[in-house]
């Protein structure tokens, strides 16, 4: 797929580029891509330090060291985003020295809300009205307008949830999601599973520190999953389901990566895709949305039930397109900026969907976890229950990487159709054993549809 080169070259050809946000190493591929379409020089602004991995080649780099927020992932993200809005003097000086005539093209991380970096406009940023719809307490109204089936829910003051949560308990407790008083949140950072009054009191006290209201919904058992869409001028591109590897530490929900190996039954897949198409159309109608979005939820015995809408690029989109020759984060900036791509939504959906179904990817990862010694790509083998180090000459089922508080398992071999979660939970048990850490015990979510007679197994490749 080389269709993306002409529109990207039309923007950056013969010009300097600045890329900013997140760890500096995450921009390595983007810098290579931008140089390949004619960018003359590149400056990388890392707002969360250098990061772990291969530093950008053939580029100047300036970093702001990541603040220590412990295991509060969202606090770290918001701190990095604030740097883009109000960069420290040494970043401003680096930008001015690199681009004295203010002609550079500036790309930001997909979470960028600032309109400019040191007075230089970003190619794209998140409009306030788009960010507002990420508030978990606004889900029901959005789904109702889009005509998408949902579970019952209620939005109440945090304190009131302690006495009202049982109204929606269908036998497995309820899930509370905080509003966006303290900013948007994801990865289950402000989502809690409540099953008794003691937990209700504890969760209420915890969430009251960051929210004024919570959305209460019945606990939904099944595979946490996401469907991604892209809003283009001529239609909504809808892709394939992504498993959200959300493990369970008792009643605590732990986001631990995503993957595309799992296939829901065909009926659920199509239900998810139709729901995403409707949501994308409503986002465009309501707030003139453009670009990528995610519709997250759970594949329950009753089908797909949404739990949140994120009007932004999601990590699952990178997993879907891994190995496909499309620099999607850069392309999405072109879409948000209203620049023509020279293709139709129908064509792009067909091309991306076919490639994503044929080539599966993903694994499990966590950030802000102990990494007492780095794993520089060491092979591991799965025996159906547990992981072990691969022997010399043995083909691994995965590759472990860790360092700087980040650990990840890249899956090398995995049966298509199956949930990644059991392997993920087993990997973190293995990681605890060999590293002497205490991340677990973690348990996978059940694939309730595979044990149900209500829907046939998927026949997708």
Phi, psi and omega in degrees: 000106180245010183299336185281343185295311181302313180293327179287320178295325179298333180272316190251350183303126179076012183234157171287154176230147172238131175239136191215142174118142178073187176295142184300324184295338182290350181263004186302310181293321181297319178298315178301318181295314182295322177293326182290339178254019168109001176297136187276320179215159181224141172238129178253127177250107178268115182269356176230044179077191180284321183086178182256125180142198183274120179296153178301133179269151175057043180209149170280148183226134171228138185231153168248121183295140183295134176290150179274107178246020181061229180262016178275091185298316184293323178298320178295318179298313181296324178297318178295322179294322180297329179299323180294326180283326183220074185292146178291163185306320185291333175286315178301316179299318180296319179295316180296319180293323181285323187229065185295331181266004175058046179246001182291150173270129187244121175253139178245166174302155186297345179267004184302125175252340178290145180279339185209158174245114181050044177084001181253122186294139171288148173302320181210152174207167182277121178289149181305321182290337175284314179301321183301327183284354175281349177301122185297338181281355181258005186299311187302314182296323179293314180295321179296318178295326181278348181074039182250132179298142181214167174278158176296150179203166173214148177249121185222159171304148185306314182295324182291337181298332182296332181256351186244353188297329182293344178299335182246008179284119180257017176121341181241015181092189179230163176244129179255134177236125183289154173285188185257029178307318181264017181104164180298157178214157180206185179061032180062019184296324180235039178239131186226142178262120185244126182236352177207173185291330177295312177298321180301316180294318180295314181293321178300315179296322181292310184288336178298340179284345183227357185214159174256331178228161175226150170265128179252132183218149175302144174297131182251117181271140181142186182283120171296132186212164182221148173235131184255146176225164177226121180270115177249168182301330185253009179160180180249120174279128179238131186254202186264163177297149174236130174284126173268110186284087181251105184268170184238123173254088191065239177263007179270132179266127186239110176288129186218041173115189178204163184198161181243015179289322183291138174239125171285166172305151185305320181298322179287320177304312182290327174298317179296317183292321178293321178298316180296321179296320179293318180295317178300318178296322179290322176299319179293317181295316189282318187227020179053043183289146174221148176102203187271149174213164177233143172242106184262153178184204182228136174275095185266177176297339179263009182107194182279130176234115183293148176237341177195155172241131178240103181282070182190171174297139178242156181301328180297334180292325175292324178294317179301317188262007178299129181088352176264133187283067176218117176282080195295325181296320178290319179298320179296328175296322176298319180297311181298325180284353179079019180274139184291142178260342181079018179223167177258160177298318181299317180294314183296319178299314181298316183292313182290320183294316179298315181292320182291324178291327183280331185236108183265152185210173171123187182175211179226144180206161173213147175247160184060044174243157179297133175229073186300332173214143184288143171255107185270049178087047181269134183287145177226154183237139181250130182257012182101344179229317186218167179255156173211165176295140175288141177282162178303128179084354181274137179286122183280156173269347179195172180229127179265137179224136176206163178152146176062032179083010181235134178223144185208145169248117172270123179280128179260326178224130184200130179298129178292134179107335184272154175289140177281339190305316179300320177293324180295313180299319179294325179295319182289332171295316178297317180299317177300318182296313187275337182258350181071027180262182182222054179286318184272194000283143179237146181237146179278157171284146180280146173272083189293336181286334180287338180257010183255145176270002186285330185226144180284157175295155181293147174249012179291157179292000000 
